[in-house]
């Protein structure tokens, strides 16, 4: 038998090995990604299967835990309260701590470990960014400053960067700022939205940030625009598509694959 005709190596499905090239643990499975085991001859051989990297996943890895946190707003007066809930259970929100100041019209976003509150009114428009550690309780601390004071912006994030775009600085802006959440410091210019607007909403996947809707009182227009950016890069937003109707002051949410706004 020639070298080109070596018999297949028999491997038990579920076998585990340490790949010294990738430095990752792998397991052997029958078939290939998207394939059918019935289409493979010689079950238990290299010809019939593949080595697959072992990965782990949990709510802690994806979100930093199982908590949702909100801060500030009007209740009916402007408040500095930060509340939290535990997603896996039902019940009322619990006290987390306090913002640096009573603030409304602010934006919030997070990494797996930190929550950031950005801008708002207290009572004048502010550029302050504060942060909390989501897994603990306690008062917010100073993180840095936005490039300009604003309210009614839209914020989103990846696991490393937080972005805030648009807002009202006294005039309506299209500026997008970003910070690296693991560090402390002032925001840096990222690029611009396609249109200046405020009361927009933002959401994100692990790689893209999206802004939808909003208002520009200059022309008196509500927008149906959806913009997107690639969070790991810098640059101006690009047209993504349109909402079903022109809206402002939306709420939004997302997972790794899709986003909702209403």
GIBEL-V361922 format. One record per backbone hydrogen bond with DSSP energy under -0.5 kcal/mol. CO is the residue of the C=O (numbers start at 0). NH is the residue of the N-H. E is the energy in kcal/mol with one decimal. If there is no record, write none. Layout:
CO_NH_E / CO_NH_E
//
This chain:
1_4_-1.7 / 2_5_-1.0 / 8_45_-1.1 / 11_14_-2.1 / 14_27_-2.2 / 16_18_-0.6 / 16_25_-2.9 / 17_19_-0.8 / 18_22_-2.1 / 18_23_-0.9 / 23_18_-2.8 / 24_53_-3.1 / 25_16_-2.4 / 26_51_-2.9 / 27_13_-3.3 / 28_49_-2.0 / 31_34_-3.2 / 35_38_-1.5 / 36_39_-1.4 / 41_44_-1.2 / 43_10_-5.0 / 44_47_-1.4 / 44_48_-0.6 / 45_48_-0.7 / 47_30_-3.8 / 49_28_-2.4 / 51_26_-2.5 / 57_61_-2.0 / 58_62_-2.8 / 58_64_-1.1 / 59_63_-1.7 / 65_86_-2.8 / 67_84_-2.3 / 69_82_-2.3 / 72_78_-2.4 / 76_74_-3.3 / 78_102_-1.8 / 79_98_-3.0 / 80_71_-2.1 / 81_95_-3.2 / 81_96_-1.4 / 82_69_-2.0 / 83_93_-2.9 / 84_67_-2.3 / 84_86_-0.6 / 85_88_-1.4 / 93_83_-2.2 / 95_137_-1.9 / 96_81_-2.3 / 97_139_-2.9 / 102_72_-3.2 / 103_120_-2.7 / 104_151_-2.0 / 106_117_-3.3 / 108_115_-3.3 / 112_133_-2.2 / 113_110_-2.6 / 114_131_-2.1 / 115_108_-1.9 / 116_129_-2.4 / 117_106_-2.2 / 119_125_-2.8 / 120_103_-2.1 / 123_121_-2.4 / 125_149_-1.9 / 126_145_-3.1 / 127_118_-2.0 / 128_142_-3.1 / 128_143_-1.5 / 129_116_-2.4 / 130_140_-2.5 / 131_114_-2.1 / 131_133_-0.6 / 132_135_-1.6 / 140_130_-2.5 / 142_184_-1.7 / 143_128_-2.5 / 144_186_-3.3 / 149_119_-3.0 / 150_167_-2.8 / 151_198_-2.5 / 151_199_-0.9 / 153_164_-2.8 / 155_162_-3.1 / 159_180_-2.5 / 160_157_-2.2 / 161_178_-2.0 / 162_155_-2.3 / 163_176_-2.8 / 164_153_-2.2 / 166_168_-0.6 / 166_172_-2.3 / 167_150_-1.2 / 170_168_-3.0 / 172_196_-1.7 / 173_192_-3.1 / 174_165_-1.8 / 175_189_-3.2 / 175_190_-1.3 / 176_163_-1.8 / 177_187_-2.6 / 178_161_-2.2 / 178_180_-0.7 / 179_182_-1.4 / 187_177_-2.1 / 189_234_-2.1 / 190_175_-2.6 / 191_236_-3.3 / 196_166_-2.5 / 197_214_-2.9 / 198_248_-2.8 / 200_211_-2.6 / 202_209_-3.1 / 206_230_-2.4 / 207_204_-2.3 / 208_228_-2.1 / 209_202_-2.0 / 210_226_-2.5 / 211_200_-1.9 / 213_222_-2.4 / 214_197_-2.5 / 215_219_-0.9 / 215_220_-1.8 / 220_215_-2.3 / 222_246_-2.1 / 223_242_-3.0 / 224_212_-2.2 / 225_239_-3.1 / 225_240_-1.3 / 226_210_-1.8 / 227_237_-2.5 / 228_208_-2.1 / 228_230_-0.7 / 229_232_-1.7 / 237_227_-2.1 / 240_225_-1.9 / 246_213_-3.1 / 246_222_-0.6 / 250_261_-2.6 / 252_259_-3.1 / 257_254_-2.1 / 259_252_-2.1
//
